[in-house]
Amino acid sequence: MMTSEPAATDTTEIVDDEIQTIVARLARPHRSGGRVIERAAILAEGADFDAVMAWIIERGGTPEMAAPPKASRGLHAPRQSAATADPVPLRFILPAGALR
C-alpha cells in the first residue's frame, strides 16, 4: 500500500515573505534613498527579532548608532562606565531596493 506524503514546501520562502512584509510596513523612507526601521518598532511588532535582524543584515542593512553624548564634566555628567558600555543601535538602514 502506497502512502502519499505531503509535498515539501519551502518554509524559508514563507518566513522570508512574512519578514519582508513586516519590514516593509514598519520601515519609512531614509534620506539616503533607502529605508530605515526603528529597533523599537521591530521589538513592538512581536515577531522573531533575531530572524528579522538576520533578514535585514542579509540584505545589506546597517545599524545606525546614536550620537555619542557630548563630553562634560561635573556632578551631573554621565559616569565613565556608562559611556563605555556597548551601545545598542536604535535604527537600521536598508539600501535602496532591499524591499523589492
N, C-alpha and C positions, 0 to 999 in steps of 0.2 A: 504494500500500500504506500503510495507516494503522498507525502505531506507537502503542501505548498508553503514555502517560507515567505514572510513578508519581504517586499522589495526593500533593499537597503537604501536609505536616504542619506544625503549628505547633511548631517546636523550642523556642521561648521558653517554652511551657507545660511542656514536658518538663523543661527546665532549671529552671524555676520550681518545679515539683513536687519535683524532686530536692533543690533547695536548702532548700525548706520541710521536707522530711523530715530533712535533716541538722540544721537549726537546731532543730527540734522535739526531736530525740534528744539534742542537746548542751545545750540550754537547761534551766534549772531555775527554779522559782518565785522571784519577787522580792517584797520586802515592799510594793512599790507596787501589786501586783496583776498586774503584767505578768510577763515572763520575762527572765532575764539569761543571757548567754552569754559565756564567757571567750574572749578573743582567742587564748590559747594552745590552747584546745580546737579552735578553727577551724583554726589552723595545723597542729595534730597530725592533724586529720582527713585532710589531704592534698587537700582539694577546692580548687577555684579560689578563693583567698582574696579576690581583688578582686570576683568575682561574688557571693560570699556577703556581703561588706560592702555592695555596692550594693543587694542584696536587703534587708538589714537597714535601711539608710538609707531606702529607698523606702517601707518600712512604718512609718516614724516612730521607728526605733531611734536611741538617743542614746548617745554614748560616755560612759563613767564614768571619770573620771581618778583616778589615785592621789592620795591626800592629799599635799600638798607637805610636804617634811621640815621639821621644826622648825628655826628659825634657831639655829645655835650657832656659837660661835667657838672657836678653839683649834687646836692642832696636828692633831687628827684629825677636824676638821669637813670636810664636803664642800666642794670648791672652788667658787668662784663660777661658773666656766664650766660646770660640770656641772649646776648648779641652773638655769641659763638655757637649757639645751638644750630642743628641742621634746619635750614629753612624749608618750609613746605611750599611748593608752587601753588599760587592762587588761581592761575588760569593756564590754559593750554591753547596754543595757536596752531591751527591746521593750515597747511598751504592751500593755495587756490586749486580747486579741482579735486580735493581729497574726498569730497562727499558725493562724487558722481558715480 
